[in-house]
Amino acid sequence: MRLVRLRRVKTAANASISIVLPVTGSAARLDELIEALNAQAVQPGRLFISVESESDPAFPRAVAAAGHARFPVELVVAGHALAQAQKCRNQQAALERIGPETDVIVLMDADIQPGPQWLGMLAAPVASGSFDIVSGHRWQRVARQRLGAHLVAAVDRSVSLLPRLRPGFARVAWGGSIAISAAAARRMDLHGLFQHALSDDLALARRAVEMELRLGTRASLLVPSPNEQRLGPAWSFVRRQYQMCRIYRPALWGLAFGIVSLRMAGWGAAVLLALADGMAVLAVCLLAGLGGLKQYWTGELARRLGLADPWSVRLVQMALGVCQPVPDLFHLSAIAAAGWARVVRWGHITYRVAGPARIQVHARRSYSD
């Protein structure tokens, strides 16, 4: 995947930008998100907030939040998904309402905290014609001192900071922040693509690679995503992410499994050597020290990018780095469990999956976050 350099690119101020925002459940941060969009240096032309039904708790929340926006907001009731993810159905319904005046379509998630330059930085390379599709990076922010939130941050931040791989099987995009030109959306039939999709971003990235579209990642665009999860929900979240990867990018899933397995094996060998030979304890201490140092510099990078963690969070992250087998075991168990991806539970819906384009809604529960 090509990386957009850290240099400034020209703004998207003259482009007509439509944002698609699927929401469900309590949508607790929707008011905060509208305020963040109000503060954007580049304002959206229109925001489409899409919900499953008027009985979704997000619907009255969206009605109230729309009144505080400084730009046009349109509410879309998508209806129940049958053979696709509900999120994809919500996005699809919003895409149907986007007019021909739109130059750039932005797909975003409701759980992010975009800074004032977010929309301009995301849309500018697309508006200028340099790329067909541009994605940002999610930056997990620990919003509550819980083990699950810390483990997800330790795992996900390491992935976010990896260099993007160029082979087609490794090209991905993050659905929390994607900009796509309206022309590219038509060319790849984005609406039709979502008709049988479980993962919006992985399905989109796979189609983009197949069509040789110019797919880029803004290496400098780290978008905060607050996390308050306990251990169980955190593990389920990571497993679901890897289930999506297993379905759409099986080679990448295998690569992740192999890398984390090798790291765990290395730690295991070092500990066994230390038990057999006291001198090998130095190797274990060195590995632990390097893990803590990695987390320290991760925190420093975040601070320099304006995403600083409080020291209470940084200390826990460094402790997890020193005890690297703990997040690695959490990570590896989720990857391994994702090897079985025939049933995927996401929010209040359970899906049965027979292939990347063979999705079926199996069960619905009451609305959840």
C-alpha positions in Angstrom: 0.0 0.0 0.0 1.3 3.4 -0.9 1.9 5.8 2.0 1.0 9.5 1.7 4.1 11.5 2.8 4.0 13.7 5.9 4.3 16.8 3.8 1.2 19.1 3.6 -1.1 18.4 0.7 -3.4 21.0 -0.7 -6.7 21.3 1.1 -10.1 19.9 0.1 -11.8 23.2 0.8 -13.3 23.5 -2.7 -14.5 19.9 -2.8 -18.1 18.9 -2.0 -17.7 16.2 0.7 -20.5 13.9 1.8 -20.0 11.9 5.1 -21.7 8.6 5.7 -22.1 7.8 9.4 -23.8 4.5 10.4 -24.9 4.4 14.1 -26.8 2.0 16.4 -27.5 1.5 20.0 -27.1 4.3 22.6 -24.7 6.3 20.3 -23.4 7.8 23.5 -20.7 10.0 21.8 -22.9 11.3 18.9 -23.3 14.8 20.4 -19.5 15.0 20.9 -18.9 13.8 17.3 -21.2 16.4 15.9 -19.3 19.1 17.8 -16.0 17.7 16.4 -17.4 17.9 12.9 -18.6 21.5 13.6 -14.9 22.3 14.5 -13.5 20.9 11.2 -11.3 23.3 9.3 -12.9 21.8 6.1 -16.6 21.6 6.6 -18.6 18.7 5.1 -21.2 19.5 2.4 -23.7 17.0 4.0 -23.7 14.4 6.8 -25.9 11.3 6.3 -26.6 9.6 9.7 -28.0 6.1 8.9 -29.8 3.9 11.4 -31.4 0.5 11.1 -34.9 1.6 12.2 -36.8 4.2 14.1 -36.9 1.8 17.0 -33.1 1.9 17.2 -32.2 3.9 20.3 -29.7 5.8 18.0 -32.6 7.3 16.0 -33.9 9.8 18.6 -30.3 10.6 19.6 -29.5 11.3 15.9 -32.6 13.6 15.6 -31.5 15.6 18.6 -27.8 15.8 17.6 -28.7 16.9 14.0 -30.1 20.1 15.4 -26.7 21.1 16.7 -24.8 20.7 13.4 -23.6 23.7 11.4 -24.0 21.9 8.1 -26.8 20.0 6.5 -27.7 16.6 8.1 -30.0 14.0 6.6 -31.3 11.1 8.6 -31.6 7.8 6.8 -33.6 4.7 8.0 -32.0 1.8 6.3 -34.2 -1.1 7.3 -33.1 -4.6 8.4 -30.1 -6.3 6.7 -30.7 -9.8 5.4 -27.6 -10.9 3.5 -25.1 -8.3 4.6 -23.8 -6.6 7.8 -26.2 -4.2 9.2 -23.5 -1.5 9.1 -23.1 -2.1 5.4 -26.9 -1.9 4.9 -26.9 1.4 6.7 -24.0 2.7 4.6 -25.7 1.4 1.4 -28.9 3.3 2.2 -27.0 6.5 2.8 -25.1 6.1 -0.5 -28.5 6.0 -2.3 -29.1 9.5 -1.1 -25.9 11.1 -2.1 -26.3 13.6 -5.0 -24.3 14.0 -8.2 -22.7 17.2 -6.8 -20.6 15.2 -4.4 -16.9 15.0 -5.2 -15.6 13.0 -2.2 -17.5 10.4 -0.1 -16.2 9.8 3.5 -17.1 6.7 5.5 -16.6 7.2 9.2 -17.4 5.4 12.5 -19.3 6.8 15.4 -16.7 5.9 18.0 -13.8 8.1 16.8 -12.7 11.5 18.1 -11.5 13.4 15.0 -9.3 16.5 15.4 -10.1 19.7 13.5 -7.8 18.8 10.6 -9.2 15.3 10.2 -11.6 15.8 7.3 -9.2 18.1 5.3 -6.2 15.7 5.7 -8.3 12.7 4.8 -10.1 14.2 1.8 -7.3 16.3 0.3 -5.3 13.6 -1.5 -8.6 12.3 -3.1 -9.9 15.8 -3.9 -6.6 16.7 -5.6 -6.7 13.5 -7.7 -3.6 12.0 -6.2 -5.5 9.0 -4.9 -8.8 7.3 -5.5 -9.1 6.1 -1.9 -7.4 7.2 1.3 -7.6 5.8 4.8 -6.5 7.0 8.2 -5.3 4.9 11.2 -7.3 4.1 14.3 -5.4 5.0 17.5 -6.8 3.2 20.5 -7.1 5.5 23.5 -7.6 4.1 27.0 -10.7 5.9 28.2 -11.1 3.9 31.4 -8.5 2.0 33.4 -9.6 -1.5 32.5 -7.4 -4.5 31.5 -9.3 -5.1 28.3 -8.9 -1.5 27.1 -5.2 -1.6 27.9 -4.6 -4.9 26.1 -6.5 -3.7 23.0 -4.4 -0.5 23.0 -1.1 -2.4 23.4 -2.0 -4.8 20.5 -3.7 -2.3 18.2 -1.2 0.5 18.5 1.6 -1.9 17.5 -0.4 -2.8 14.4 -1.1 0.8 13.5 2.6 1.7 13.6 3.7 -1.1 11.3 4.8 -0.1 7.8 2.2 -0.7 5.2 2.9 -3.8 3.1 2.8 -3.4 -0.7 1.6 -7.0 -1.7 -2.0 -7.1 -2.7 -3.0 -9.6 -0.1 -1.8 -7.2 2.7 -3.6 -4.1 1.5 -6.3 -3.0 3.9 -8.2 0.1 4.8 -9.7 1.2 8.1 -13.4 1.8 7.9 -13.4 4.4 10.7 -11.9 7.0 8.3 -12.0 6.4 4.6 -12.3 9.0 1.8 -13.1 7.8 -1.7 -13.7 9.9 -4.8 -17.3 9.8 -6.1 -15.9 8.6 -9.5 -14.1 5.7 -7.9 -17.2 4.8 -5.9 -19.2 4.6 -9.1 -16.4 2.7 -10.9 -16.1 0.0 -8.2 -19.9 0.0 -7.6 -19.6 0.7 -3.9 -23.3 0.4 -3.4 -23.4 -3.0 -5.0 -20.3 -4.1 -3.2 -22.0 -3.6 0.2 -25.0 -5.7 -0.9 -23.3 -8.9 0.3 -20.5 -7.6 2.5 -19.8 -8.3 6.2 -16.8 -5.9 6.5 -17.1 -2.6 4.7 -13.4 -1.7 4.8 -11.9 -5.1 3.9 -14.5 -5.7 1.1 -13.7 -2.2 -0.3 -9.9 -2.7 -0.1 -10.1 -6.0 -1.8 -12.2 -4.6 -4.7 -9.8 -1.6 -4.9 -6.8 -3.9 -5.3 -8.6 -6.0 -7.9 -9.4 -2.9 -9.9 -6.0 -1.4 -9.4 -7.3 1.7 -7.9 -4.9 4.1 -6.1 -5.3 3.1 -2.5 -3.3 5.1 0.1 -2.9 5.4 3.8 -2.2 8.8 5.5 0.7 7.7 7.8 0.3 10.9 9.8 -3.5 10.6 10.3 -4.0 8.8 13.6 -7.6 9.1 14.7 -8.3 8.6 18.4 -10.9 5.8 19.2 -11.7 5.8 23.0 -11.9 2.3 24.5 -13.5 1.4 27.9 -13.8 -2.3 27.4 -13.5 -5.0 30.0 -11.5 -8.1 29.3 -14.3 -10.2 27.8 -15.7 -7.6 25.4 -12.1 -6.6 24.4 -11.2 -10.1 23.5 -14.4 -10.5 21.5 -13.7 -7.3 19.7 -10.2 -8.4 18.6 -11.4 -11.8 17.7 -14.1 -10.3 15.4 -11.5 -8.1 13.7 -9.5 -11.2 12.9 -12.6 -13.1 11.8 -13.1 -10.4 9.2 -9.4 -10.7 8.2 -9.8 -14.5 8.0 -12.8 -14.1 5.7 -11.4 -11.4 3.4 -7.6 -11.6 3.8 -6.8 -15.2 4.9 -3.1 -14.8 4.0 -2.8 -11.7 6.2 -4.6 -13.6 9.0 -2.0 -16.4 8.6 0.9 -14.0 8.6 -0.4 -12.4 11.9 -0.8 -15.8 13.5 2.7 -16.8 12.5 4.4 -13.6 13.7 2.7 -13.6 17.1 3.3 -17.4 17.5 7.0 -17.0 16.8 7.2 -14.2 19.3 5.5 -16.3 21.9 7.8 -19.2 21.1 10.9 -16.9 21.5 9.7 -15.8 24.9 9.0 -19.4 25.9 12.5 -20.5 24.7 14.1 -17.7 26.7 12.3 -18.6 29.9 13.1 -22.3 29.5 16.8 -21.4 29.0 16.7 -19.2 32.1 15.3 -22.0 34.2 18.1 -24.3 32.9 20.9 -21.8 33.1 20.9 -18.7 35.4 22.9 -16.7 32.9 20.0 -16.8 30.4 18.0 -14.7 32.8 19.9 -11.8 31.3 18.3 -12.6 27.9 14.8 -12.5 29.5 15.6 -9.2 31.2 16.8 -7.8 27.9 13.6 -8.8 26.1 11.5 -7.4 28.9 13.5 -4.1 28.8 13.1 -3.8 25.1 9.3 -4.4 25.4 9.0 -1.6 28.0 11.2 0.7 25.9 9.0 0.0 22.8 5.9 1.1 24.8 7.7 4.2 26.1 8.5 5.4 22.6 5.0 4.5 21.4 3.8 6.9 24.1 6.3 9.5 23.1 5.2 9.3 19.5 1.6 9.7 20.5 2.5 12.8 22.7 4.3 14.5 19.8 1.3 13.9 17.5 -1.0 15.5 20.1 -2.5 12.2 21.4 -0.7 12.1 24.7 -1.8 9.5 27.3 -1.9 10.4 31.0 1.0 8.9 32.9 -1.3 6.5 34.7 -2.0 5.0 31.2 1.5 5.1 30.0 2.8 3.3 33.1 0.4 0.4 32.5 1.3 0.3 28.8 5.0 0.1 29.7 4.3 -2.6 32.3 2.6 -4.6 29.5 5.6 -4.1 27.3 7.9 -5.5 30.1 5.5 -8.4 30.4 5.0 -8.8 26.6 3.8 -12.4 26.8 0.6 -11.2 28.4 -0.6 -9.0 25.5 0.9 -11.6 23.1 -1.2 -14.4 24.7 -4.3 -12.2 24.5 -3.5 -11.4 20.9 -2.7 -14.9 19.8 -5.7 -16.5 21.5 -8.0 -14.1 19.6 -6.3 -14.7 16.3 -6.5 -18.5 16.8 -10.2 -18.4 17.8 -10.8 -16.3 14.6 -9.7 -19.3 12.5 -13.3 -20.4 12.8 -15.3 -17.6 11.1 -18.5 -19.4 10.2 -20.4 -17.5 12.9 -19.7 -13.8 13.6 -21.4 -11.9 16.4 -21.3 -8.2 15.9 -23.4 -5.9 18.1 -26.9 -7.2 18.4 -26.7 -9.4 15.3 -25.3 -12.9 14.7 -24.3 -13.7 11.1 -23.6 -17.0 9.4 -20.8 -16.8 6.9 -20.1 -19.2 4.1 -17.8 -16.9 2.2 -16.8 -13.3 1.6 -20.0 -12.6 -0.4 -22.2 -15.3 1.3 -23.5 -13.6 4.5 -26.8 -14.4 6.2 -28.4 -12.7 9.3 -29.0 -15.6 11.7 -30.3 -13.9 14.8 -31.1 -10.5 16.3 -31.1 -9.4 19.9 -32.1 -6.1 21.5 -30.0 -3.2 20.4 -26.5 -2.9 21.9 -23.5 -0.6 21.6 
